[in-house]
Amino acid sequence: MNESNVGKVLLGFLGGAAVGAALGILFAPAKGTVTRRRISKTTRDFKNSVTEKLEDLVESAEDLIDEIKETASGTKEPEPQKK
């Protein structure tokens, strides 16, 4: 699976987890203030998780770009492709 597909799968999984958590919180019996606090925390946690994963994805893409540049300039031997 290439980097693009991994990112899409990961984002889809995190999005589904966030929606599931939000629905669980909304249908759980609790006071409105408690529910809003839970939603706020879940949203914040989801945002932090997505931000972290996107930073990792960007870093991987930058590493790949650097490797391609090195290979194209002839300063690095191409590595065998992984299957």
Buried (B, 14 or more C-beta within 10 A) or exposed (E): EEEEEEBEEBBEEBEEEBEEBBEEBEEEEEEEEEBEEBBEEBEEEBEEBBEEBEEEBEEEEEEEEEEEEEEEEEEEEEEEEEE
